[in-house]
Amino acid sequence: MANHSVSTKTDEELMVEYQRGGDRAVFELLMRRYEIEIYSYLRRYLGNAELAEDAFQSVFLQVHLKCEQFDSSRRFRPWLYAIATNQAIDLQRRNRRHNMASLDRTAVRGEDEGHWSDKLIGEAPDPFLEATLQENAQWVHQTVGKLSEPMRQVIELVYYQGMKYREAADVLGVPVGTVKSRLHACVQRLGQEWEDTHSTASGNPFA
């Protein structure tokens, strides 16, 4: 009965309980609730299964270390995604520095090919954008790779993690208006790229 009682608690209630007593069973329950979702997010964000595994381990270590910083008046999911995003960014930076130090070696290309082609498929609030992402995977792979990291973050959180604008804003630590403006800029950029790379006969789904 006790385990059933714990399993029916909200994420926020579990975090408060973990803050108070450090119960490992409570922590493991939170991990089980989010392990697939967070790993999938990191896998798409980083485009590499091994890096995603490393980041995943770091995410829940940070949840443990920073549990006292969690504000019980806020939602747990955006707080968790903020940690996951920061861990992914840190890992990218470390990996980028490593790659830069190895530029004089023979480059092995293609390891991360398909990063965005298998990633940008999912539910999207804009049906035209959703259709384009699904039907033009290779084009999306190339085009989204040109976007700035802030734009890519917004696309991932809103379009593929299904977050509301306010939740994405909490994760990224920016105003809601910034999230909306970045999404608008993404659509504008993709629309321009579409026009530049496709014949006018095919039409522009972003217009």
Secondary structure by P-SEA (a helix, b strand, c coil): caaaaaaaccaaaaaaaaaccccaaaaaaaaaacaaaaaaaaaaacccaaaaaaaaaaaaaaaaaacccccccccaaaaaaaaaaaaaaaaaaaaaaaaaaaccccccccccccccccccccccccaaaaaaaaacaaaaaaaaaaccaaaaaaaaacccccccaaaaaaaacccaaaaaaaaaaaaaaaaaaaaaccccccccccc
